[in-house]
Amino acid sequence: MSTFLLSLAVIAFCIAALAVGILLKKDGTFPETSIGKNRDMRRKGIICPKEKERKLYTKSHEYCSNCRKT
């Protein structure tokens, strides 16, 4: 029982620390995790699977509807 309570306390502390980090951050938002909308991933040349498939099978180099450049 003590192991369970200790684990629960550690998890609660971690969640509280994440919440405080988000609240104190200037923007207060999570980073964009969608491949199509993340500028850093685009800079590294990582594109979403839909866009990659479109480039492979067509001559179009447009972004797919979900991956519009932001």
C-alpha positions as CSV (number, residue, x, y, z in Angstrom):
1,M,0.0,0.0,0.0
2,S,2.8,2.4,0.8
3,T,4.4,1.8,-2.7
4,F,1.1,2.7,-4.3
5,L,0.8,5.9,-2.3
6,L,4.4,6.9,-3.0
7,S,3.8,6.3,-6.8
8,L,0.6,8.3,-6.7
9,A,2.4,11.2,-4.9
10,V,5.2,11.2,-7.5
11,I,2.8,11.2,-10.4
12,A,0.8,14.0,-8.8
13,F,4.0,16.1,-8.3
14,C,5.0,15.6,-11.9
15,I,1.6,16.7,-13.2
16,A,1.7,19.7,-10.9
17,A,5.2,20.6,-12.1
18,L,4.1,20.4,-15.8
19,A,1.0,22.6,-15.1
20,V,3.1,25.2,-13.3
21,G,5.6,25.2,-16.2
22,I,2.9,25.8,-18.7
23,L,1.3,28.6,-16.6
24,L,4.7,30.4,-16.1
25,K,5.7,30.1,-19.7
26,K,5.4,33.2,-21.8
27,D,3.0,31.7,-24.4
28,G,1.6,29.1,-22.0
29,T,0.9,26.5,-24.7
30,F,2.2,23.1,-25.6
31,P,4.6,23.0,-28.6
32,E,3.0,22.0,-31.9
33,T,3.3,18.3,-32.4
34,S,1.7,17.9,-35.8
35,I,4.3,17.2,-38.4
36,G,2.7,19.3,-41.0
37,K,2.4,22.4,-38.9
38,N,5.7,22.3,-37.0
39,R,8.3,24.7,-38.4
40,D,11.3,23.0,-36.8
41,M,10.4,19.6,-38.4
42,R,9.9,21.3,-41.8
43,R,13.4,22.9,-41.4
44,K,14.8,19.5,-40.9
45,G,13.1,18.2,-44.0
46,I,10.5,16.0,-42.2
47,I,7.1,16.2,-43.9
48,C,3.8,14.5,-43.1
49,P,3.0,11.2,-44.9
50,K,0.2,12.7,-46.9
51,E,2.4,15.4,-48.3
52,K,5.2,12.8,-49.1
53,E,2.7,10.6,-50.9
54,R,1.4,13.6,-52.9
55,K,4.9,14.5,-53.9
56,L,5.7,10.9,-55.0
57,Y,2.6,10.3,-57.1
58,T,2.0,13.7,-58.6
59,K,4.0,16.6,-59.9
60,S,2.3,18.9,-57.4
61,H,4.5,20.3,-54.6
62,E,1.6,21.9,-52.8
63,Y,0.9,21.3,-49.1
64,C,-1.9,18.9,-48.3
65,S,-5.0,20.5,-46.7
66,N,-3.9,19.4,-43.2
67,C,-0.4,20.6,-43.6
68,R,-0.7,24.2,-44.6
69,K,2.4,26.2,-44.0
70,T,2.1,28.2,-40.8
